[in-house]
Amino acid sequence: MALFGKSKNNSAEVNPAVLPVHIGIIMDGNGRWAKKRGLPRKAGHSAGAKTFRKITRYCSDIGIKYLTVYAFSTENWKRPQDEVNSLMNLFKSYLEEALADFKDDSIVVRFIGDKSQFSEDLRNLMTENEESSKDRDGMVLNIAMNYGSRDEIVRAVKNISADVKNGRLSEDDINEQLVSDYLYTAGQPDPDLIIRPSGEYRISNFLLWQSAYTEFVIMNKLWPDFEKSDLDEALNIYSGRNRRYGGV
């Protein structure tokens, strides 16, 4: 029997005992979705942004505490310039809308990744979204933009090294928890579940350190077509897993 589904009043039926605390989603397949329909790639990104808003609210509604979505990687700058420009314009429009869109939600918005390469307008909008939501008490939404996990780990190592050199840390202080404390997700639990739509079997430089014991669910559906029922299916799969963390 499904543990996650719809009740008669159309709200999610959730078994809190098996609900993941932290979900990561690799939002993949926007370009292929557009290509299948003979549309420009930017149309796929626009459709994917609508799915993002829908799934974010659904995660919040059913009681997910942390959601991390992969929006733009450090490698995505290698894409054609017109596509990058379209994505930047889409991000700007979305962040402007989000200030009004999420103002009545309890969702706390955070951006993880290297913000320095974005335009001043985008950086200001990110800051404004974070500031306007920081005192809310609901789900934490991490939006990974110009994020790459290897870059994140290198950044953490450099900062730890600098703190050892300056006497703020000793070598004996360095352990797994300390490394976690120097990552973008410091203070947050590691993801219990990472979902990748589009059928690709890759982690794509996403939360490498944090996902050491994360459960993965690959779904053969492009991100713009992803529905609440698909999330329910992933949660049902997750609920049937036996998480041993290296034990028996």
Secondary structure, DSSP 4 states (H G I P E B T S, - for coil): --SSEE-TTS-EE--TTT--SEEEEE---HHHHHHHTT--HHHHHHHHHHHHHHHHHHHHHHT-SEEEEEEEEGGGGGS-HHHHHHHHHHHHHHHHHHHHHTTTS-PEEEEES-GGGS-HHHHHHHHHHHHHHTT--S-EEEEEEEE-HHHHHHHHHHHHHHHHHTTSS-GGG-SHHHHHHTSTTTTSPPPSEEEEETT----TTSSTTTTTT-EEEEESS-GGG--HHHHHHHHHHHHT----TT--
